[in-house]
Every structure is written in C-alpha cells, then in structure tokens.
Amino acid sequence: MNAKKKLKRVCFVLQLKKNRIAAYKRWHQRVWPAQLALLRKAGWHNFSIFVRDDGLLVGYVETPNFKKALADIANNPVNVKWQKIMAGMFQASRRPTEMMKPLPEVFHLD
C-alpha cells in the first residue's frame, strides 16, 4: 500500500487574539529547527497554517493518526517550550495542541 494512502487529512480551527496575530506570524517565519524535526518525527506531513485578519487560524496536516501525532509531541521539552510561547497568543487559555479538534471532512475532490 502506498504511504500517501495511509495518511489522513486533518483540518482544525483555533482563534488568535487579534493583537497577537503579527507576533504569531513572526514566530512562524522562524520555527525552531528542533520543533520542525520533532513534528516530522511524530508523523506530521504537509502541515500548513492559515490565518485570517480577524485571527481565525485554520490548520491542515496529513498524518496516519492525529491523536498519536499530538501525543508524540505533547511532553517533549522543545514542544512544551514552544507551546508555552504560543499559548498567550490564543483566546483560549489552554495549550494550542490541546485545542486542536479535527473538523469532519464532508468533501474531497480526489
């Protein structure tokens, strides 16, 4: 079986504080190499983040198992430090990875 067939598409939404959008974008222009390596090792593929002017964040990732992909990064010291920085940028007070709830897919062209 093709590895691409094993990947599941996951989309989620979060809400940034409007006054923190610029800082969030700046941080994501220079994601730490250790954080990028951690995501890849945990099975995060084709990961993208989109942000609307009002702070609506849409994330998209392909992974064999989203719950496992989240669990595999959850307690890593690099991710804990990254999430602590990111947490203050969101309207909710929990870590961003705790708020990532997949949206149900209702259509896919292919």
C-alpha positions as CSV (number, residue, x, y, z in Angstrom):
1,M,0.0,0.0,0.0
2,N,1.2,3.5,-0.9
3,A,2.3,5.5,2.1
4,K,0.2,8.5,0.9
5,K,-2.9,6.3,1.2
6,K,-2.2,5.7,4.9
7,L,-2.2,9.5,5.7
8,K,-5.4,11.0,6.9
9,R,-6.2,14.7,6.2
10,V,-6.9,16.7,9.3
11,C,-8.2,20.3,9.5
12,F,-8.8,22.3,12.7
13,V,-9.6,25.9,13.6
14,L,-8.3,28.0,16.5
15,Q,-8.8,31.7,17.4
16,L,-5.8,34.0,17.9
17,K,-6.1,37.2,19.9
18,K,-6.3,40.0,17.3
19,N,-3.5,41.9,18.9
20,R,-1.2,38.9,18.7
21,I,-1.6,38.0,15.1
22,A,1.5,39.8,13.9
23,A,3.7,38.1,16.6
24,Y,2.2,34.7,15.8
25,K,3.2,35.2,12.1
26,R,6.7,36.4,13.1
27,W,7.3,33.3,15.2
28,H,6.2,31.0,12.4
29,Q,8.6,32.6,10.0
30,R,11.4,31.1,12.1
31,V,10.1,27.9,13.7
32,W,13.0,26.3,15.6
33,P,14.7,23.5,13.7
34,A,14.3,21.2,16.7
35,Q,10.5,21.8,16.7
36,L,10.3,21.1,12.9
37,A,12.3,17.9,13.4
38,L,10.0,16.8,16.2
39,L,6.9,17.4,14.1
40,R,8.3,15.4,11.2
41,K,9.4,12.5,13.5
42,A,5.9,12.4,15.1
43,G,4.3,11.9,11.6
44,W,3.2,15.4,10.8
45,H,3.2,15.8,7.0
46,N,2.1,18.6,4.7
47,F,1.4,20.8,7.8
48,S,0.1,24.2,6.9
49,I,-1.3,27.1,8.9
50,F,-3.5,29.9,7.5
51,V,-4.6,33.0,9.5
52,R,-7.4,35.4,8.6
53,D,-7.2,39.1,9.6
54,D,-9.6,38.6,12.4
55,G,-7.4,35.9,14.0
56,L,-9.2,32.8,12.7
57,L,-6.5,30.2,12.3
58,V,-7.0,27.2,10.1
59,G,-4.6,24.3,10.3
60,Y,-4.2,21.4,8.0
61,V,-2.0,18.3,8.4
62,E,-1.7,14.9,6.9
63,T,-0.8,12.1,9.4
64,P,-1.5,8.4,9.9
65,N,-3.1,9.1,13.3
66,F,-3.7,12.6,14.6
67,K,-4.2,11.7,18.2
68,K,-0.9,9.8,18.2
69,A,0.8,12.7,16.3
70,L,-0.3,15.1,19.1
71,A,0.6,12.6,21.9
72,D,4.1,12.1,20.4
73,I,4.9,15.8,20.7
74,A,3.0,16.6,23.9
75,N,5.6,16.2,26.5
76,N,8.7,16.8,24.5
77,P,10.7,19.7,26.2
78,V,11.1,21.5,22.8
79,N,7.4,21.4,22.2
80,V,6.4,22.3,25.8
81,K,8.6,25.4,25.5
82,W,7.1,26.3,22.0
83,Q,3.5,25.8,23.2
84,K,4.1,27.9,26.3
85,I,5.1,30.8,24.0
86,M,2.2,30.2,21.7
87,A,-0.4,29.8,24.4
88,G,-0.6,33.5,25.2
89,M,-1.5,34.3,21.6
90,F,-4.8,32.4,21.6
91,Q,-8.1,33.5,23.0
92,A,-8.5,30.2,25.0
93,S,-6.1,29.7,27.9
94,R,-5.1,26.1,27.1
95,R,-2.1,24.9,25.1
96,P,-2.8,25.1,21.4
97,T,-2.2,21.4,20.9
98,E,-4.9,20.7,23.5
99,M,-7.4,22.8,21.5
100,M,-6.8,21.1,18.1
101,K,-10.1,19.3,17.4
102,P,-10.4,17.9,13.9
103,L,-13.2,19.1,11.7
104,P,-15.3,16.4,10.0
105,E,-14.4,16.2,6.3
106,V,-17.5,16.4,4.1
107,F,-15.9,16.5,0.7
108,H,-12.6,15.8,-1.0
109,L,-12.1,16.1,-4.8
110,D,-9.9,13.0,-5.2
